[in-house]
Amino acid sequence: MTSKLAIVTGGTRGIGWGISQQLAKNGYDLILGFNSNEEAASIAKSKLESTYGNKVCVIKGDVAEESTIEKIFKCVEDNFQGKLTAFIHNAGLYVGLTTSHESSQAISAANDATQLLGTGTWKNFDKYDYYQNVYPKCLIRGVEKAINYMEDGNGYIVAISSPGCNNNQTPKLQYAMPGQAKAVVEFLARYYAKTLASRRITVNVVIPGFVKTEAWNFITSNRGGIDSEPIKKLIENTPMQRWASPDEIGAVVAFLCSLQAAFITGVALPVDGGLHLA
């Protein structure tokens, strides 16, 4: 069987871990990016290789930095004969909320904490620039490199977005900084889908809803924790009244990176239990 290789940014924890497991289950070798948690990356590599027998490489670095993307694609050349099947841009964060400040750029962004929206003034351009680097710039850098290693008719690109970043749902005001960057990602996905259609390389976006990951431990730390009554009510007020698991998001991404989805491109797909209908 022809080998398949996928790059998953942020692929060792949270939603990315769910994606990595499902791709490995479907026979993909993997290059997994991670920012700082070397223990989690080592565990992810070991579990995937022992469970599925796949070849797995892990690459440390902040995706906001171009050098990290360079390292990832150097791994494609050095370890996988320069052949790539799928590029999944999953890595993301909300500085100081879903994660600690794990890089120099993130620390700088967090320190520039003044944000005035709706007053005609944005004073938070370090944070703005950081999210642009994490999301659209990383996607552009990744896609522009990935397509050089993909065969026509055998390439898949998927980006992970968030609720409220397009016209399908009310914008989340507290999510202004990362949200506008992910809105650009959704536009870029449509742009690349049209540009790469003649090569039969597909480009799609998945929009998860409430997914039960460790990031929620950060988000809910000052609200009584993930099992607190306010959080339970939040989930109960969604149409399906439950959390998604990372594996459920991963299964959809894996489908979009398969021959069964070869005629699907330019789609921003909510995988949110109906949250976008609320």
Buried (B, 14 or more C-beta within 10 A) or exposed (E): EEEBBBBBBBBBBBBBBBBBBBBBBBBBBBBBBBBBBEEBBEBBBEBBBEEBEBBBBBBBBBBBBEEBBEBBBEBBEEEBEEBBBBBBBBBBBBBBBBBBBBBEBBBBBBEBEEBEEEEEEBEBEBBBBBBBBBBBBBBBBBBEBBBEBBEEEBBBBBBBBBBBBBEEBEBEEEBBBBBBBBBBBBBBBBBBBEEBEEBBBBBBBBBBBBBBBBBBEBBBEEEEEBEEEEBEEEBEEBEEEEBBBBBBBBBBBBBBBBEEBBEBBBBBBBBBBEBBEE
